[in-house]
Amino acid sequence: MKATDYTKVADSDLHEKIKEEKAALAKMKFNHTVAGSENPMQLRMKRKEVARMFTVLNQRKNNGK
């Protein structure tokens, strides 16, 4: 998803989605460390996805929404 797509999501749903994505990222990191990964770029994409969600939350907090 793009950052503009996350602006349409409610804060509570966004917090829940962040929690899920961070758990998935941790699992992917562990699996990559243990056995390697077919596509290590998935780690980077997942990390950027979490960063986009945090960016939207910070923008909302700073703008007073």
N, C-alpha and C positions, 0 to 999 in steps of 0.2 A: 504494500500500500504506500501511497505517497503521504506526505505530511498534511496535505490539504484534506485527505480523506479522514485523518484522525481528528481534525477540527470539528467534525460533525458528530463525534462520539462523546457521550457524557463522561464526566470526570471519573465517576465510580467504575464505569465499564472500562475506561482507559487504565485505571489502576489495576483492575483485574487482568486485563490483557497484558500489561507489563509483567505482572507476577508470573503469568503462564509462559510468556516468551523468555523471561530470565531463567526459568526452570528448564525450558527446552534448550536454551543456550548452554547451560551448565552440563546438561546431559550430553549434548553434542561435543562439548570440549572434552569431557571424560572419555567418550567413545573414540574420539579422534586421537587422544593420547594413548589409549590402550591398543587400539587396533588400526589406527589410521582411518582415513576417510577417502571415499571415492572422489568427492568434490570438496576440497578444503575451503573453497570460496563461499560455501554455505555458512560457515562460521562468521565470515566477514559480513555477509548479507544479514544474518540474524542480529549481529551486534549493531549494525546500522539501523535496523528496524526498531530495536529497543531505544536507541538514541533519538530517533525521530519522535517516538512517543513521549520521551522525557522532555524533548524540546517543546512540543505542543503544550504539555502541562506547565512548563516554566513560563511560556508565553502567556498562558491564561492567568497564572499567578501574578505576573508582572503587570498585566493589563487590568487586573482587578475584575476579571470575569468570574 
